[in-house]
Amino acid sequence: MNKSVFASLLIAAANASLKIGVVSDPHFNTAYSAYSSASNCVSKQFSGEILAPIGRYGCDPSEDMIDYMFTKFSDSFGAVDVILVPGDSVAHKIAASAVGDDPDYAHYEAVKANLAATFAKFKEYFPTTMILPTFGNNDGRYHDEAIDESLKQDYYSFVYDLWFNQLPGNANLPNRSEINSTLLAAGYYRADITPQVTLLSINSMYVDAEATETHDGEADIISNWFPYQLQLARAEGRKVLIMDHVYAGASGKNEVMWVEDANTQYFKNLRDYHDVVIIEVVGHEHYSDLRYHSSNNVAGLPDPAVKFDFHNILVSPGVTPYDGSNPGVTYFELDANLIPLGLRMEFLDLNTTLGKSSVLYEDLTWNTVDFANDWGLTQLDATSLATFRKRLEDNGEDYTNNYLVAKLGFNYNIPAEFT
């Protein structure tokens, strides 16, 4: 081989990156009405509230909003290697509100139809991209519950076909038979994105502190599988991305979201194998956030001999404006050393669409958050997040408040948008 060509290949390898998109909490409302209100998002009669042609705060996205968000994703981030979908693909209030509230299975069938509609959109806009989803607390028959035991085979078979047969970008995943086996067992799986990077997709519905239904040992199956996969990754020289929806640890409301035993076991494994974890990618909150934790004072576990930072986690912004934030999508990269960096988010300024009879894509206003250029946060490892936190504290309340507003998708220079 020519020396100059070989040198070019070495340089290209050194600069190689894995491009990762995140589309969290799409909550596609297939029946959204522009004439609706936040209390009735599907009403076809004029509610008296301001007209909202593609979506309103307090409601899930219309088809137009999904189309516009997916178009913006491609326009801003280009072609990516993989899109992670950390759950809640189904609109709110489609699942039955409590166990036993679906005697005729109408909610169950509606959930499956909504899942199919959402992933038809992914297929339409990202036909050749690897797309790796997980389950959210609105994606099953009952809200906040894993699928009931009597429907496991039907539900997980349906989802496997939807995610791994009908999405063309997943056709060449190397371990599809293993994915099929674990997904049908309890909705979890390992996907090898590259020979060096593995995704562990955890179905956290089996350990959700809000759940009430009894299951058949699925939580234990996942709990045993997780440390085994971390150990195997370390032995084989791979690094791991972790994805789930309702995540371990405390929420933005300072509520622990997993049952206690599962939460403790997760953090023990995460801390023991922190060297193989690239980052955790989660959803559920709808509000974006970046967090990390010291190795000390973790879930009642003994402190290690040497203190370090770990548990770097990206709480992804939701596409839905259901809780009052602007709709957002996310992008980051892994460099040649598998360090996560280059975090960017694109938010639709929903305020600018309200009161109009219709809105075209080219008329939309977007708020871009480039964490490196705007906030000096280049890398997303735990040590970098700790440094960033210190800078927020040192730069004062106004700086911190501006950051908080930006990561909700609003322009902090326009107070009327978010006050």
C-alpha positions in Angstrom: 0.0 0.0 0.0 1.2 3.5 -0.8 2.6 5.2 2.3 0.5 8.3 1.9 -2.7 6.3 1.5 -1.8 4.2 4.6 -1.1 7.5 6.6 -4.5 8.8 5.5 -6.2 5.7 6.7 -4.5 6.0 10.1 -5.6 9.6 10.4 -9.2 8.7 9.4 -9.3 5.9 11.9 -8.0 8.2 14.6 -10.7 10.7 13.9 -13.5 8.1 13.5 -16.7 8.7 15.4 -20.0 7.0 15.9 -22.9 9.3 15.3 -25.8 8.7 17.7 -29.2 10.3 17.6 -31.8 10.1 20.4 -35.5 10.5 19.9 -37.1 10.1 23.2 -40.8 10.1 24.3 -42.4 10.7 20.9 -45.8 10.0 22.4 -47.4 10.2 18.9 -51.0 11.3 19.2 -52.6 10.0 16.0 -55.9 11.8 16.9 -54.6 15.2 17.8 -56.9 18.2 16.9 -55.8 21.8 16.3 -59.1 22.9 18.0 -58.4 21.0 21.2 -57.5 22.1 24.7 -54.8 20.9 27.1 -57.6 19.0 28.9 -58.9 17.3 25.7 -56.3 17.0 23.1 -58.4 15.2 20.5 -61.6 17.3 20.6 -62.7 18.3 17.1 -64.9 21.1 18.5 -63.4 24.5 19.1 -62.4 24.6 22.8 -62.1 28.3 23.1 -58.3 28.0 23.7 -55.9 29.4 21.2 -55.7 27.5 17.9 -52.7 25.1 17.9 -52.2 23.6 14.4 -49.4 21.1 15.1 -49.4 20.8 18.9 -49.9 22.6 22.2 -48.3 22.5 25.6 -50.1 19.9 27.6 -50.8 17.6 24.6 -48.8 15.0 22.7 -47.5 15.6 19.2 -49.7 15.6 16.1 -48.6 13.8 12.9 -47.4 17.2 11.5 -45.2 17.7 14.6 -43.7 14.3 14.3 -43.0 14.9 10.6 -41.4 18.3 11.3 -39.3 17.0 14.2 -38.0 14.1 12.2 -37.2 16.4 9.2 -35.3 18.7 11.5 -33.4 15.8 13.0 -32.1 15.0 9.5 -31.5 18.6 8.5 -29.5 19.4 11.6 -27.7 16.1 12.4 -27.4 14.5 9.0 -27.2 10.7 8.6 -26.4 9.0 11.9 -25.2 5.5 12.6 -27.9 4.7 15.2 -31.0 6.3 16.7 -31.9 5.4 20.3 -35.5 5.6 21.3 -35.7 5.4 25.1 -39.4 4.6 25.4 -42.9 6.1 25.5 -43.6 5.8 21.8 -47.4 5.7 22.6 -49.5 8.8 23.4 -50.6 9.4 27.0 -53.9 7.9 28.1 -54.0 5.2 25.4 -52.9 2.6 27.9 -55.6 1.7 30.5 -55.0 3.8 33.7 -55.0 0.8 36.1 -54.7 -2.9 36.1 -58.2 -4.4 35.4 -59.5 -1.3 33.5 -59.3 -3.0 30.0 -61.9 -5.8 30.1 -62.4 -5.9 26.3 -58.7 -5.4 25.4 -59.6 -2.2 23.6 -56.7 -0.3 25.3 -54.3 -3.1 24.4 -55.2 -3.0 20.7 -55.0 0.8 20.7 -51.5 0.6 22.2 -50.3 -1.8 19.5 -51.9 0.4 16.8 -50.1 3.5 18.2 -46.8 1.7 18.4 -47.2 0.6 14.8 -48.0 4.2 13.7 -45.0 5.6 15.6 -42.5 3.2 14.1 -44.0 3.6 10.6 -42.9 7.2 11.0 -39.4 6.1 12.0 -39.3 3.8 9.0 -40.5 6.6 6.6 -37.9 9.1 7.7 -34.9 6.9 8.6 -35.3 3.9 6.2 -31.7 2.7 6.4 -30.7 3.7 9.9 -30.3 1.3 12.8 -33.1 2.2 15.3 -32.9 0.7 18.8 -35.9 1.3 21.1 -37.0 0.3 24.6 -40.3 0.3 26.5 -41.8 3.2 28.4 -44.5 3.4 31.0 -47.1 4.3 28.4 -46.2 1.5 25.9 -48.0 -1.4 27.6 -51.6 -2.4 28.2 -51.7 -0.6 31.5 -50.0 2.6 32.5 -46.8 2.2 34.6 -46.8 -1.6 34.1 -44.9 -4.2 32.1 -47.1 -6.2 29.8 -49.3 -8.7 31.8 -48.2 -12.3 31.7 -51.1 -13.5 29.7 -50.2 -11.3 26.8 -46.4 -11.5 26.9 -46.1 -13.8 23.9 -48.4 -11.8 21.7 -47.1 -8.4 22.8 -43.3 -9.1 22.6 -43.7 -11.1 19.3 -45.6 -8.1 17.9 -42.9 -5.7 19.1 -40.0 -7.8 17.9 -41.5 -7.9 14.4 -42.1 -4.1 14.5 -38.7 -3.2 15.6 -36.4 -5.8 14.1 -38.2 -7.1 11.0 -40.0 -4.0 9.8 -37.3 -1.4 10.4 -34.8 -2.1 7.5 -31.9 -0.5 9.3 -31.9 -3.3 11.9 -31.7 -6.1 9.3 -28.0 -6.6 9.7 -27.7 -6.6 13.5 -25.3 -9.5 14.2 -27.1 -11.1 17.1 -30.8 -11.0 16.1 -31.5 -14.5 17.4 -30.3 -13.5 20.8 -32.3 -10.3 20.6 -35.4 -12.3 19.7 -34.9 -14.7 22.7 -34.4 -12.0 25.4 -37.0 -9.6 24.0 -39.7 -12.4 24.1 -38.5 -13.4 27.6 -38.8 -9.9 29.2 -38.4 -7.1 26.7 -34.7 -6.6 27.1 -31.8 -7.1 24.7 -28.2 -6.5 23.7 -27.4 -5.0 20.4 -23.8 -4.8 19.1 -23.8 -1.5 17.2 -20.2 -2.0 16.2 -17.6 -4.7 17.4 -16.5 -2.2 20.0 -19.8 -0.7 21.1 -22.7 -2.6 22.6 -26.1 -1.2 23.6 -27.8 -2.8 26.6 -31.5 -2.1 26.4 -33.2 -2.6 29.8 -36.9 -3.0 30.2 -37.3 -1.0 33.4 -41.1 -1.6 33.6 -40.4 -4.7 35.6 -38.8 -2.6 38.4 -40.8 0.6 38.2 -41.7 1.7 41.7 -45.2 2.7 40.4 -46.0 -0.8 39.2 -48.5 -3.0 41.1 -48.8 -6.1 38.9 -47.1 -9.4 39.8 -44.8 -11.0 37.2 -43.0 -14.3 36.8 -39.3 -13.5 37.7 -38.5 -11.2 34.7 -36.9 -8.6 37.0 -34.5 -11.2 38.3 -33.7 -12.4 34.8 -32.8 -8.9 33.7 -30.9 -8.2 37.0 -28.7 -11.3 36.5 -28.2 -10.6 32.8 -27.0 -7.0 33.3 -23.8 -7.7 35.3 -23.0 -10.7 33.1 -23.1 -8.5 30.0 -20.9 -5.8 31.7 -18.4 -8.5 32.8 -18.4 -10.0 29.3 -17.8 -6.5 27.7 -14.9 -5.9 30.0 -13.4 -9.3 29.1 -13.9 -8.8 25.4 -12.7 -5.2 25.3 -16.0 -3.7 24.4 -17.7 -0.6 25.8 -21.4 -0.3 26.7 -24.2 2.2 26.2 -27.1 1.6 28.6 -30.7 2.6 27.7 -33.9 2.5 29.6 -36.9 4.6 30.2 -37.9 4.9 33.9 -34.3 5.0 35.1 -32.5 4.0 38.3 -31.8 6.7 40.8 -33.8 9.8 41.6 -36.0 11.8 39.1 -36.0 15.5 38.7 -38.6 15.5 41.5 -36.1 13.7 43.8 -38.2 10.5 43.7 -36.4 7.1 43.5 -38.1 5.5 40.5 -37.1 1.8 40.8 -38.0 -0.6 43.6 -35.3 -0.5 46.3 -33.6 -3.8 45.8 -33.3 -3.4 42.0 -32.1 0.1 42.4 -29.3 -0.9 44.8 -28.3 -3.9 42.7 -28.2 -1.7 39.5 -25.9 0.9 41.2 -23.6 -1.8 42.6 -23.1 -3.3 39.1 -22.8 0.2 37.5 -20.2 1.2 40.0 -18.3 -2.1 39.8 -18.1 -1.9 36.0 -18.0 1.9 35.5 -14.9 1.5 33.3 -16.9 -0.2 30.5 -19.9 2.1 30.5 -19.8 5.0 28.0 -23.0 6.7 29.1 -26.6 6.0 30.2 -29.3 7.3 27.8 -32.8 7.5 29.3 -36.1 9.3 28.8 -39.3 9.6 30.8 -38.9 13.1 32.3 -39.5 15.0 28.9 -37.0 17.6 30.3 -33.4 17.2 29.2 -30.7 16.9 31.9 -27.1 15.7 32.4 -26.2 14.1 35.7 -23.4 12.1 37.3 -22.7 10.7 40.8 -19.7 10.3 43.1 -18.8 6.7 44.0 -19.5 7.6 47.6 -23.0 7.6 49.3 -24.5 5.4 46.6 -27.8 3.6 47.4 -26.6 2.4 50.8 -23.6 0.7 49.4 -20.2 0.8 51.2 -17.9 3.5 49.8 -15.0 2.3 47.7 -11.4 2.7 48.9 -10.8 5.4 46.2 -13.4 8.0 45.3 -14.3 8.6 41.7 -17.1 10.0 39.5 -19.4 7.7 37.5 -23.1 7.3 36.4 -22.9 9.9 33.6 -26.4 10.0 32.3 -28.2 11.8 29.5 -31.9 12.4 30.3 -33.1 13.0 26.8 -35.6 15.8 25.9 -39.0 14.5 24.8 -40.5 15.1 21.5 -43.8 15.7 23.3 -44.6 19.1 24.8 -47.0 17.3 27.2 -45.3 18.7 30.3 -44.7 22.2 29.1 -41.2 21.9 27.6 -40.5 22.5 23.9 -40.2 19.4 21.7 -36.6 18.3 21.3 -34.3 15.8 19.6 -30.7 15.0 20.4 -27.4 14.1 18.8 -24.0 13.2 20.2 -20.9 11.3 19.0 -18.4 8.8 20.3 -14.8 9.6 19.3 -12.2 7.1 18.4 -11.6 6.4 22.1 -15.3 6.0 22.6 -15.6 9.2 24.7 -19.1 10.7 24.3 -19.0 14.3 23.1 -20.5 16.9 20.7 -23.9 17.0 22.4 -26.5 19.0 20.5 -30.2 19.4 20.9 -32.8 21.0 18.5 -36.0 22.3 20.0 -39.1 23.5 18.2 -40.3 26.8 19.5 -43.9 25.8 19.9 -45.0 29.3 21.1 -44.4 30.7 17.6 -47.0 28.3 16.1 -49.9 29.0 18.4 -52.8 31.0 17.1 -52.1 30.2 13.4 -54.4 28.2 11.2 -51.6 26.2 9.7 -47.8 26.1 9.9 -45.3 24.9 7.2 -41.9 23.4 8.1 -40.1 26.4 6.6 -42.0 28.8 8.8 -40.8 27.1 12.1 -38.5 28.7 14.6 -35.9 26.5 16.3 -33.8 26.8 19.4 -30.4 25.1 19.1 -28.4 24.1 22.1 -24.8 23.3 21.3 -23.3 22.2 24.6 -19.7 22.7 23.5 -20.0 26.1 21.9 -22.8 27.5 24.1 -21.8 26.1 27.5 -18.2 24.9 27.2 -19.2 21.2 27.8 -17.2 19.3 25.3 -17.2 15.7 26.7 -20.0 13.8 28.5 -17.9 11.6 30.8 -18.6 11.8 34.5 -15.4 13.8 35.2 -16.3 16.4 32.6 -19.9 16.6 34.0 -18.5 17.2 37.5 -16.3 20.1 36.1 -19.3 21.5 34.3 -21.4 21.5 37.5 -18.7 23.4 39.3 -18.6 26.0 36.6 -22.3 26.4 36.8 -22.0 27.0 40.5 -19.1 29.4 40.1 -20.7 31.5 37.4 -23.7 32.5 39.5 -27.5 32.2 39.5 -28.2 34.1 36.2 -25.8 31.8 34.2 -27.3 28.7 35.8 -30.9 29.9 35.2 -30.1 30.6 31.6 -28.7 27.0 31.2 -31.8 25.6 32.8 -34.1 27.5 30.4 -32.0 26.5 27.4 -32.1 22.8 28.1 -35.9 23.0 28.3 -35.9 24.2 24.8 -36.6 27.9 25.3 -34.7 31.0 24.4 -33.6 32.6 27.7 -33.4 36.0 25.9 -37.2 36.0 25.5 -38.6 35.6 29.1 -42.2 35.8 27.8 -41.7 32.3 26.3 -41.1 30.5 29.5 -42.4 32.5 32.4 
